[in-house]
Amino acid sequence: MVGASSLTTADSDLCQVITTQLAETRRASLARLAVKVDQGCVTLRGRVGSFYERQIAITCCQSAAGVSLVIDHVEVAVN
């Protein structure tokens, strides 16, 4: 099962890259998003303050090497 452990490591590394990119935006709501990676498929969950922030989060995921798909479960808070 060497392949399974390397996949887990690759997914873990990719998750760390995306989490870091979200934190580097300096937008607190993006840093709080939950990021899950499974075989290159990224799922984002959480709430942001605007559609613009939601798009930034999606772009951060799409720009990371190794991402095959982004599943967007990010809610936009409506005032």
C-alpha positions, 0 to 999 in steps of 0.5 A: 500500500505504498501508493495509498500513503504517498497519496495521503502525503500529497493530499496533505501537502496540497492542503497545507499549500492551499491553507497557506495561500488563503492565510496570505490573503490577509482576509480573516474569513479566508483563513478560517475556511475548512480545506479538505483534499482527496486525491487532488479534489479540494473541498472548501467549506465555511462562510465569507463576507462577500462574493469577491472573497469567495472568488479569491478562495476558489482562485487560490485553490485552482492556482495550486499545482496538483488540484484537479477539481474544486468543490465550492461549499462556501457561503456568502454572509448576507447582511 
